[in-house]
Amino acid sequence: MRIVVTNCNTTPEMTEEIVQGARSAAAPGTTVTGLTPAWGPESAEGWLDSHLSAAAVLDTLRTYDGPPYDAVVMAGFGEHGREGVRELVDVPVVDITEAAAHLACLLGRRYGVVTTLDRSRGQIEDSLETAGVARNCAAVLGTGLAVLDLATDAARTESAFLTAAERARAAGAEVLVLGCAGMTGLQRTLSEKLRLPVVDGVGAAVKLAEALVTLGLTTSRAGSYARPLPKRRVWGRPQPT
């Protein structure tokens, strides 16, 4: 089985971190391939970045010419684009936001999301609402750290997450979700310190993708995710004739 994992930004180092987390969760025999968009934001933080990222990820998958894949994992927490990707490709598409929330709902009645900057909270809340799992979310809280700062100081990242996680628990969260693909790898340490289940979206998405492929299930074409209508589409700036 081959799973393609799409980074939502153009930072190769983050793609590699995400791929490492995906591979650690994958079953033996599952191959994980990471894709980094050729254009778009270096980190996705805000509505503008999110919409730009969505178009870049769609374009990356549209022009993909590597080995065939069995599923797509979209590694942008709260980022746009998952519905468009489901129209575009003929394999299961699992978004890390949905995957983490769905698994969290199996582990406790209410969950909390700890993310990077506060400005990302609205996008995440909207994404959870669209996915149908918002009613179980106790809180979405920011750590005050930018996406690209997560890997620069591991101790600071862990401390900031723990502080926000305590606030989430005080708000009623029984399970915690890592609200950024760049936080992949923190779940075990934090779970031990917090004594709560901590769900990493990348790992959750990989396991759900494997399950869908194994069960022979893929996106329904009846209605919402029907194939795109045939029409002329211009991708990028038209070239002068």
Phi, psi and omega in degrees: 000136178241127177246130175264128179249121182261121170288150180266357179229179187263015183269107184299325181298323178289323176302316181296320177297317180296316180297319178300317178295321179295317181293325180292334179271337186290151177284158174303135181096350176267126177260131180249126177243127179265140177240132176246123179303145180282342179216166183122192182280151177286339171208146184261108183216087181126168184297316180300309179303319184295314180292321177296317178300318181301315179296321181293319179294317177301317180293322179297316179287325179298324185260006181300133180228026179271196180298150178303147180234159185257343181198158176241132171249124179263112188261054173233114187280112181084002182281155179283169171116342187297322181294321178294320179295324179295329173288325189286316188253161185256021180234166178301141178238120182241122179268137185295333179294308178300313185300313181297317182294317180297318179292322178299324179293339177277347187252344181192165183287324181225144180234161176235147179249130175247121186238200184270261182275151180299333182295344179275351186297318182298318179298316182295317179299318179295319180296318178294323178296314179298324180282351178083017182239015183290329185296337180269358183273120180282325182191149169242117187235143178265155176264347184085004181259137174286157182305314184285352178272347187300321186268355185279334181212095186298321181294319179295318180299314180297317180297317180295320179294316181299320179297313180292323181295323177297323177294321178295318179296321178296333179278357177113005180289131176256346178222147179244146180239132174285116188267035176195136180298334179289352177270358181307132181108344181278344194300320184291313179299314183290324179298320179294319183286324183270341184058040175224151172296136178237122184257126174265124185297325181295311179298318179298316181294320179298314182293323177291322177298316178300318181296317180297316180296315181299323181277356179073029182254144175213180186298134176291140176258009182270087175108249192306318184252034174299158181301148179302143179296140178291122179194168177284128176232132178258118180261116181083183182288129179300138179281142179297141180269000000 
